[in-house]
Amino acid sequence: MKKFFMTSLLCSTIALCTSAMAAGTDLKALEDAARKEGAVNSVGMPDAWANWRGTWADLASKYGLKHSDTDMSSAQELAKFEAEKENASADIGDVGAAFGPIAAAKGITLPYKPSTWEQIPAWAKDQDGHWALAYTGTIAFIINKDKVKEGDRPKTWHALEKGNYKVAIGDVGTAAQAANGVLAAAIAYKGDERNIEPGLQLFTKLAQQKRLSLANPTIQTLERGEVEVGVVWDFNGLSYREQIDPKKFEVLIPTDGSVISGYTTVINKYAKHPNAAKLTREYIFSDAGQTNLAIGHARPIRAEHLKLPTDVQAKLLPNEQYAPAVPIKDAAAWEATSKTLPQKWQEQVIIEME
């Protein structure tokens, strides 16, 4: 890989550099430039999500960066970058995996490769550094052990067909978590991003058995005991379990298949604090930054290269549980399929509940 070495002269005008940097980056120069800018403004990176508060606190204490965030959806973040252009109020955002390539295609991102670039899987990054997943979400089951007897607790999608419990997945028409849940089920039944039918067939069977719950698996419905088995992102399930009662819930990745997605930072091409934004990405991918994400139950993209403290590792599922999970291989195909999913869900699944 080509490495970009910055001389002190170049570093004095580092804000003008638009090329991505890799392991040869002069991090001291980047830190100095970021300190001079003094602030980083984010969108979609609130304190309570994935423990971003830990990273903002570290950036403030280590580099003197003041921080502000405006929470918004991935689509809203990109629209903001595009609309404001040179009048940018945001330097960096955190968006769903599908939005990284969209942002790059729109020409609104500033590339930057952190020094740990080689430890990021190829499927999880843009080759030019426009985006890279910092943490993943994998579809998991969350099981209420008070509601589902031990011998009946599902370890696989196939086991869902034979259970005596209700399964909650949420609104497939509006929630990415629910839509990815259907994709994960399809993968377990040899489907893929283009062929979602096997997943729909499973949930159709559950509806016919009167075992499909219309409850949305949230912390509120779980706390009220309305969910027996829920289909959720692993980080949501782990967070809910910890917040309600760790002894009451089991969270696991189904052993017959699941799907991995995640979230990527996008640095605004028009950022007023470009070096602070680059340093933020650098820190997010460092051991300390990745540990911060783990504290927030988000599985770091460099999980297999980290030695997390025992108490932090306990907030995640064991690495081996992820062996059956696969990343989305064809993002364009999944985007097209996911647009047809709400109507198919209504016509094939919900109709069976009427």
C-alpha positions as CSV (number, residue, x, y, z in Angstrom):
1,M,0.0,0.0,0.0
2,K,1.3,3.5,-0.9
3,K,2.0,5.5,2.2
4,F,1.9,9.2,2.4
5,F,4.7,10.8,4.4
6,M,4.1,14.4,5.4
7,T,7.0,16.9,5.8
8,S,6.7,19.6,8.4
9,L,6.1,22.0,5.5
10,L,3.2,20.0,4.2
11,C,1.9,19.6,7.7
12,S,1.7,23.3,8.1
13,T,-0.9,23.3,5.3
14,I,-2.4,19.9,6.2
15,A,-6.0,21.2,6.0
16,L,-5.5,21.7,2.3
17,C,-4.5,18.0,1.8
18,T,-7.3,15.9,0.4
19,S,-5.5,12.6,-0.2
20,A,-6.1,9.8,2.2
21,M,-3.3,8.9,4.6
22,A,-2.2,5.6,5.9
23,A,0.3,4.1,8.4
24,G,3.0,6.5,7.4
25,T,1.0,9.5,8.5
26,D,2.8,12.0,10.7
27,L,0.3,11.7,13.6
28,K,2.0,14.4,15.7
29,A,1.5,16.9,12.9
30,L,-2.1,15.9,12.6
31,E,-2.6,16.3,16.4
32,D,-1.0,19.7,16.3
33,A,-3.2,20.8,13.4
34,A,-6.3,19.5,15.2
35,R,-5.4,21.3,18.4
36,K,-5.1,24.6,16.5
37,E,-8.6,24.0,15.1
38,G,-9.8,23.3,18.6
39,A,-13.2,21.7,18.0
40,V,-15.0,19.0,16.2
41,N,-18.7,19.1,15.4
42,S,-20.5,15.8,14.7
43,V,-23.9,14.7,13.5
44,G,-25.5,11.4,14.4
45,M,-23.0,10.7,17.2
46,P,-24.8,11.4,20.5
47,D,-23.3,10.6,23.8
48,A,-25.6,7.7,24.6
49,W,-25.1,5.8,21.3
50,A,-22.2,3.3,21.2
51,N,-20.6,5.2,24.1
52,W,-19.6,8.1,22.0
53,R,-19.4,10.1,25.2
54,G,-16.2,8.2,26.1
55,T,-14.5,9.2,22.8
56,W,-15.6,12.8,23.0
57,A,-14.3,13.0,26.6
58,D,-11.0,11.5,25.5
59,L,-10.6,13.9,22.6
60,A,-11.3,16.8,24.9
61,S,-8.8,15.7,27.6
62,K,-6.0,14.5,25.2
63,Y,-6.2,17.1,22.5
64,G,-8.3,19.9,23.8
65,L,-11.1,19.4,21.2
66,K,-14.5,21.0,22.1
67,H,-17.4,19.0,20.8
68,S,-21.0,19.4,19.8
69,D,-23.4,16.9,18.2
70,T,-26.8,17.1,16.5
71,D,-28.5,13.7,16.3
72,M,-30.1,12.8,13.0
73,S,-30.6,9.9,10.7
74,S,-28.0,8.8,8.1
75,A,-30.0,10.2,5.2
76,Q,-30.4,13.6,7.0
77,E,-26.6,13.7,7.7
78,L,-25.7,13.3,4.0
79,A,-28.4,15.8,3.0
80,K,-26.9,18.3,5.5
81,F,-23.4,17.9,4.1
82,E,-24.7,18.3,0.5
83,A,-26.9,21.3,1.3
84,E,-24.5,23.3,3.4
85,K,-21.3,22.8,1.3
86,E,-18.8,25.6,2.1
87,N,-21.1,26.8,4.9
88,A,-20.6,23.4,6.7
89,S,-21.6,23.3,10.3
90,A,-20.7,19.6,10.7
91,D,-17.3,18.0,10.4
92,I,-18.0,14.3,10.8
93,G,-21.0,12.0,11.0
94,D,-21.8,8.4,11.7
95,V,-24.0,6.6,9.2
96,G,-25.3,3.1,8.4
97,A,-23.0,1.0,6.2
98,A,-25.1,1.5,3.1
99,F,-24.7,5.3,3.3
100,G,-20.9,5.3,3.1
101,P,-20.7,4.4,-0.6
102,I,-23.6,6.8,-1.3
103,A,-21.7,9.7,0.4
104,A,-18.6,8.9,-1.5
105,A,-20.5,8.8,-4.8
106,K,-22.0,12.2,-4.0
107,G,-18.5,13.6,-3.7
108,I,-19.1,15.0,-0.2
109,T,-16.5,13.1,1.8
110,L,-12.9,13.7,2.7
111,P,-10.9,10.5,2.7
112,Y,-8.7,9.5,5.6
113,K,-7.1,6.2,6.4
114,P,-6.3,5.7,10.0
115,S,-3.0,4.1,11.0
116,T,-4.7,0.8,11.9
117,W,-6.1,0.6,8.3
118,E,-4.6,-2.8,7.6
119,Q,-6.6,-4.4,10.5
120,I,-9.9,-3.3,9.0
121,P,-11.4,-6.1,6.8
122,A,-11.6,-5.3,3.1
123,W,-15.4,-5.7,3.0
124,A,-15.7,-3.0,5.7
125,K,-13.8,-0.1,4.0
126,D,-13.5,2.0,0.9
127,Q,-10.2,1.4,-0.8
128,D,-9.6,5.1,-1.0
129,G,-10.5,5.9,2.6
130,H,-13.8,7.7,2.1
131,W,-15.5,5.4,4.6
132,A,-14.7,2.5,7.0
133,L,-16.9,0.7,9.5
134,A,-15.8,1.3,13.0
135,Y,-18.2,-1.1,14.6
136,T,-20.6,-3.8,13.5
137,G,-24.1,-4.8,14.1
138,T,-25.0,-8.5,13.7
139,I,-28.6,-9.8,13.9
140,A,-29.1,-11.8,17.1
141,F,-31.8,-13.3,19.3
142,I,-32.7,-11.9,22.7
143,I,-34.6,-14.4,24.8
144,N,-36.6,-13.8,27.9
145,K,-35.6,-16.8,30.1
146,D,-38.6,-16.3,32.3
147,K,-40.9,-16.7,29.4
148,V,-39.1,-19.5,27.4
149,K,-38.1,-22.7,29.1
150,E,-34.4,-23.7,28.7
151,G,-35.0,-26.6,26.4
152,D,-37.2,-24.5,24.1
153,R,-34.7,-21.6,23.7
154,P,-33.8,-21.3,20.1
155,K,-30.1,-21.4,18.9
156,T,-31.0,-21.3,15.2
157,W,-33.5,-19.8,12.8
158,H,-34.7,-23.4,12.0
159,A,-35.5,-23.9,15.7
160,L,-37.9,-20.9,15.5
161,E,-40.3,-23.1,13.4
162,K,-40.8,-25.6,16.2
163,G,-41.0,-23.4,19.3
164,N,-43.9,-22.6,21.7
165,Y,-43.1,-18.9,22.0
166,K,-43.9,-15.8,20.1
167,V,-41.2,-14.1,18.0
168,A,-41.0,-10.3,17.7
169,I,-39.1,-8.6,14.9
170,G,-40.7,-5.2,14.7
171,D,-41.8,-3.1,11.7
172,V,-40.1,-4.5,8.6
173,G,-41.4,-1.5,6.6
174,T,-39.6,1.2,8.6
175,A,-36.8,-0.4,10.7
176,A,-33.4,-1.4,9.3
177,Q,-33.0,-3.8,12.2
178,A,-36.2,-5.7,11.3
179,A,-35.4,-5.7,7.5
180,N,-31.9,-7.1,8.3
181,G,-33.6,-9.7,10.5
182,V,-35.5,-11.0,7.5
183,L,-32.3,-11.0,5.5
184,A,-30.5,-12.9,8.2
185,A,-33.2,-15.5,8.2
186,A,-33.1,-15.8,4.4
187,I,-29.3,-16.4,4.6
188,A,-29.8,-19.2,7.1
189,Y,-32.2,-20.8,4.6
190,K,-29.7,-20.4,1.7
191,G,-31.1,-17.1,0.4
192,D,-29.2,-13.9,-0.1
193,E,-29.5,-10.1,-0.8
194,R,-31.3,-10.9,-4.1
195,N,-33.5,-13.7,-2.7
196,I,-35.3,-12.8,0.4
197,E,-38.1,-15.3,0.0
198,P,-36.7,-18.0,2.4
199,G,-36.8,-15.4,5.2
200,L,-40.3,-14.3,4.3
201,Q,-41.4,-18.0,4.2
202,L,-40.1,-18.5,7.8
203,F,-42.0,-15.5,9.1
204,T,-45.1,-16.5,7.1
205,K,-45.0,-19.9,8.9
206,L,-44.8,-18.1,12.3
207,A,-47.7,-15.9,11.4
208,Q,-49.7,-18.9,10.3
209,Q,-48.9,-20.5,13.7
210,K,-50.1,-17.3,15.4
211,R,-46.6,-17.1,16.8
212,L,-45.5,-13.8,15.2
213,S,-45.7,-11.0,17.7
214,L,-46.4,-7.5,16.5
215,A,-44.5,-6.0,19.4
216,N,-41.4,-4.0,18.5
217,P,-38.4,-5.5,20.5
218,T,-37.4,-2.4,22.4
219,I,-36.2,-1.9,25.9
220,Q,-39.7,-0.9,26.9
221,T,-41.5,-3.9,25.5
222,L,-38.8,-6.2,26.9
223,E,-39.0,-4.7,30.3
224,R,-42.8,-5.1,30.3
225,G,-42.4,-8.8,29.4
226,E,-44.1,-8.4,26.0
227,V,-41.3,-10.0,24.1
228,E,-40.5,-13.7,24.5
229,V,-37.9,-14.0,21.6
230,G,-36.8,-10.8,19.8
231,V,-34.8,-10.3,16.6
232,V,-32.4,-7.5,17.3
233,W,-29.0,-6.1,16.5
234,D,-26.5,-7.6,18.9
235,F,-25.5,-4.3,20.4
236,N,-29.2,-3.5,21.1
237,G,-29.8,-6.8,22.7
238,L,-26.7,-6.6,24.9
239,S,-27.6,-3.1,25.9
240,Y,-31.2,-4.0,26.8
241,R,-30.0,-7.0,28.8
242,E,-27.6,-4.9,30.8
243,Q,-30.1,-2.2,31.5
244,I,-33.0,-4.4,32.5
245,D,-31.6,-7.5,34.1
246,P,-28.6,-9.5,32.9
247,K,-29.9,-12.7,34.5
248,K,-33.3,-12.5,32.8
249,F,-32.2,-12.4,29.1
250,E,-30.0,-14.5,26.8
251,V,-28.5,-12.9,23.7
252,L,-26.9,-15.0,21.0
253,I,-26.1,-15.1,17.3
254,P,-28.1,-17.9,15.6
255,T,-25.6,-20.7,14.6
256,D,-27.2,-21.4,11.2
257,G,-26.5,-17.9,9.9
258,S,-26.8,-14.2,10.4
259,V,-25.9,-10.9,8.7
260,I,-23.3,-8.3,9.7
261,S,-23.7,-4.7,8.9
262,G,-22.4,-1.7,10.8
263,Y,-21.7,2.0,11.0
264,T,-19.1,4.2,9.3
265,T,-17.8,7.7,10.0
266,V,-18.0,10.1,7.0
267,I,-15.8,13.2,7.1
268,N,-17.4,16.2,5.5
269,K,-15.5,17.3,2.4
270,Y,-16.3,20.9,3.4
271,A,-15.5,20.5,7.1
272,K,-14.4,23.6,9.0
273,H,-12.3,21.5,11.3
274,P,-10.9,18.8,8.8
275,N,-7.9,17.9,10.9
276,A,-9.9,17.5,14.0
277,A,-12.3,15.3,12.0
278,K,-9.4,13.1,10.8
279,L,-8.0,12.9,14.3
280,T,-11.4,11.8,15.5
281,R,-11.4,9.0,13.0
282,E,-7.9,8.1,13.9
283,Y,-8.8,7.8,17.6
284,I,-12.0,5.9,16.9
285,F,-9.9,3.2,15.2
286,S,-7.2,3.1,17.9
287,D,-7.3,0.6,20.7
288,A,-8.7,3.1,23.1
289,G,-11.4,4.3,20.7
290,Q,-12.4,0.7,19.8
291,T,-12.6,-0.1,23.5
292,N,-14.9,2.9,24.0
293,L,-17.2,1.4,21.4
294,A,-17.1,-2.0,23.1
295,I,-18.1,-0.3,26.4
296,G,-21.2,0.8,24.6
297,H,-21.9,-2.8,23.5
298,A,-20.9,-2.1,19.9
299,R,-18.5,-4.8,18.5
300,P,-15.4,-3.0,17.3
301,I,-14.3,-3.7,13.7
302,R,-10.9,-4.6,15.1
303,A,-12.3,-7.0,17.7
304,E,-10.0,-9.8,16.7
305,H,-7.0,-7.6,17.1
306,L,-7.8,-6.3,20.5
307,K,-7.2,-7.5,24.0
308,L,-10.1,-5.9,25.8
309,P,-10.3,-5.7,29.6
310,T,-12.2,-8.6,31.0
311,D,-15.1,-6.4,32.2
312,V,-15.4,-4.8,28.7
313,Q,-15.2,-8.1,26.9
314,A,-18.1,-9.2,29.1
315,K,-20.3,-6.5,27.5
316,L,-19.9,-8.3,24.1
317,L,-20.6,-11.7,22.8
318,P,-17.6,-14.1,22.4
319,N,-15.8,-13.7,19.0
320,E,-16.5,-17.3,18.1
321,Q,-20.3,-16.6,18.1
322,Y,-19.8,-14.5,14.9
323,A,-18.4,-17.3,12.8
324,P,-21.8,-18.1,11.1
325,A,-22.4,-14.4,10.3
326,V,-21.6,-12.9,7.0
327,P,-21.4,-9.3,5.8
328,I,-23.7,-8.0,3.1
329,K,-21.9,-8.9,-0.1
330,D,-24.0,-7.0,-2.6
331,A,-25.1,-3.7,-1.1
332,A,-26.8,-2.5,-4.3
333,A,-28.8,-5.7,-4.6
334,W,-29.8,-5.4,-0.9
335,E,-30.8,-1.8,-1.4
336,A,-33.1,-2.8,-4.3
337,T,-34.5,-5.8,-2.4
338,S,-35.1,-3.9,0.8
339,K,-37.3,-1.4,-1.1
340,T,-39.6,-4.3,-2.1
341,L,-39.7,-5.9,1.3
342,P,-42.4,-3.8,3.0
343,Q,-45.0,-4.7,0.4
344,K,-44.0,-8.3,0.3
345,W,-44.1,-8.4,4.2
346,Q,-47.7,-7.1,4.1
347,E,-48.8,-9.4,1.3
348,Q,-47.2,-12.6,2.5
349,V,-46.8,-12.3,6.2
350,I,-49.1,-9.8,7.8
351,I,-52.1,-11.1,5.8
352,E,-51.7,-14.4,7.6
353,M,-52.3,-12.7,10.9
354,E,-55.7,-11.3,9.9
